[in-house]
Amino acid sequence: MSIDASRLLRSLWPLLDAVAEPQPLTELGLTTLLEQLVASAAEVLEVDAVGITLLDQHDHPRVVAVTHAAARDLELGQAASHHGPGLDAMARSVPVAVTDLRASRRYRALWDTVASSAVRGALSSPVRIGESVVGTFSAVTQQPRPWSVDHIRVNDAFAHVVGLALMTVSLRAAAA
C-alpha cells in the first residue's frame, strides 16, 4: 500500500506552520498540536490508532496523545512488560515495525500483556530533540499489517514534527 503524498502534505503543512508561528507555542498549544498530529497520522497512514509517548524527567515513558484505546494499550503494555517496539525504537534510535505482535517471538511478553486489546500491528519511530531520543511516535493496527518503506518514512516524518514542536517549546521556555 502506498501513501497518498498530497494527503500527507495537506496534513503536515498546517502542523509545521503551527510550530513556526511567531507567537510562543505554549504547553497547552503543544497538547493541541500533538492531538492534531496523531489524528492526521492515523488518517494518512490509514491505521486504527496512533500514539505519542515521551520520556518524563525520570526517563519513564508517558503516554501524551492517542487517537484510540489501542494505542494507549500498546504503550501501557510496553511499560508493564518492559518490552516492545516503542522501547526498542528508543533504545536503538531507529524505527521498529512489527507485522503481527501475536506471531512475534521477540515481543511475546508484550503480546501476553495486550492480547485482550485490539493491537496486532505496530510501527514505532523515535522522537528526537537534536541527537537525543525523547519518545516514540507509534502507529497501531487491529489486524496484522506489513509495513512498507513509505509507512516507515511517513511515521518518521510525524515523529520529526513532534521533535520540532518539543524543541520549539523548550527553546522558547528557556528564552523567557
C-alpha positions in Angstrom: 0.0 0.0 0.0 1.3 3.4 -0.9 0.9 6.7 0.9 -1.1 9.5 -0.7 1.5 12.2 -0.9 -1.0 15.0 -1.3 -2.9 13.9 1.8 0.4 13.8 3.7 1.3 17.4 2.6 -2.2 18.7 3.4 -1.8 17.1 6.8 1.7 18.2 7.7 1.8 21.8 6.4 -0.7 23.3 8.9 1.1 21.5 11.7 4.5 22.7 10.6 3.1 26.2 10.4 1.9 26.0 14.0 5.4 25.1 15.1 6.9 28.0 13.1 4.3 30.6 14.3 5.9 33.8 15.8 3.8 33.7 18.9 5.0 31.2 21.5 3.8 27.6 21.3 2.6 27.1 24.9 2.3 23.7 26.7 -1.5 23.9 26.0 -0.8 24.7 22.4 1.6 21.8 22.3 -1.1 19.4 23.7 -3.5 20.6 20.9 -0.7 20.2 18.3 0.1 16.6 19.5 -3.6 15.7 19.3 -3.8 17.1 15.8 -0.6 15.2 14.8 -1.9 11.8 16.0 -5.3 12.4 14.2 -3.6 13.4 11.0 -1.2 10.5 11.1 -4.0 8.0 11.6 -5.7 9.3 8.5 -2.6 9.5 6.3 -1.2 6.1 7.4 -4.7 4.5 7.3 -4.2 2.8 10.7 -6.6 2.2 13.6 -4.7 4.2 16.2 -1.7 6.4 16.7 0.0 7.4 19.9 2.9 9.5 21.2 4.9 8.5 24.2 7.5 10.8 25.7 10.1 10.2 28.4 9.5 12.1 31.7 12.2 13.7 33.8 13.0 10.3 35.3 13.2 8.7 31.8 9.9 6.8 32.3 7.7 6.6 29.2 4.5 8.5 29.5 1.6 8.4 27.0 0.8 12.0 26.0 -1.6 11.7 23.0 -3.6 8.8 21.4 -6.4 8.5 18.8 -7.8 5.3 20.2 -7.5 3.0 23.2 -5.5 0.5 21.1 -2.5 3.0 21.0 -2.8 3.5 24.8 -3.0 -0.2 25.4 0.2 -0.8 23.3 2.1 2.0 25.2 0.9 0.9 28.6 1.6 -2.8 27.7 5.2 -1.9 26.8 5.7 -0.1 30.1 4.3 -3.1 32.0 6.2 -5.7 30.2 9.4 -3.6 29.7 9.4 -4.9 26.2 8.1 -3.7 22.8 8.7 -2.0 19.5 8.5 1.5 21.0 11.1 0.7 23.7 13.3 -0.8 21.0 12.9 2.2 18.8 14.0 4.5 21.6 16.9 2.2 22.6 18.2 1.7 19.1 17.2 5.1 17.7 15.6 3.5 14.6 12.0 2.8 13.5 10.8 -0.7 14.5 8.0 -2.4 12.6 6.0 -5.4 13.7 3.6 -7.0 11.3 1.8 -9.1 13.9 2.5 -8.9 17.7 0.7 -12.2 18.2 3.1 -14.1 15.8 6.2 -12.3 17.0 8.6 -14.3 19.2 10.6 -11.2 20.1 7.5 -9.5 21.6 5.9 -12.4 23.3 5.9 -10.8 26.7 4.2 -7.7 25.2 1.6 -9.9 23.4 0.8 -11.6 26.7 0.1 -8.1 28.1 -2.0 -6.7 25.2 -3.7 -9.9 23.9 -7.1 -8.9 25.1 -6.9 -5.5 23.4 -7.2 -4.5 19.7 -3.5 -4.4 19.0 -1.8 -6.6 16.3 0.5 -4.5 14.1 2.8 -1.7 15.4 5.2 0.7 13.9 7.3 2.9 16.2 9.6 5.7 15.3 11.9 7.5 17.7 11.1 11.2 18.6 14.3 13.2 18.8 15.3 16.6 20.1 18.7 17.0 18.4 20.5 13.8 18.9 18.6 12.7 22.0 15.7 10.3 21.7 12.9 11.6 23.9 10.0 9.3 23.0 8.2 7.5 20.2 5.5 8.0 17.6 3.6 4.8 17.1 1.0 3.6 14.6 -1.2 0.6 15.5 -3.4 -1.7 13.6 -6.1 -4.1 14.8 -5.1 -6.7 12.1 -1.7 -7.9 11.1 -0.1 -5.3 8.8 3.1 -5.5 6.7 4.7 -2.0 6.8 6.1 -0.5 3.6 9.1 1.8 3.4 6.6 4.6 2.7 4.8 3.9 6.0 8.1 4.0 7.9 9.1 7.2 6.3 5.8 8.9 6.9 5.8 7.7 10.6 9.3 9.1 10.9 8.1 12.4 9.4 5.4 12.7 12.0 7.9 11.8 14.8 10.2 14.6 13.4 7.4 17.1 13.7 6.8 16.1 17.3 10.5 16.6 18.0 10.4 20.1 16.3 7.4 21.1 18.4 9.1 19.9 21.6 12.3 21.7 20.8 10.4 24.9 20.0 8.6 24.8 23.3 11.8 24.1 25.1 13.8 26.9 23.4 11.0 29.4 23.9 10.7 28.5 27.6 14.5 28.8 28.1 14.4 32.3 26.4 11.6 33.5 28.6 
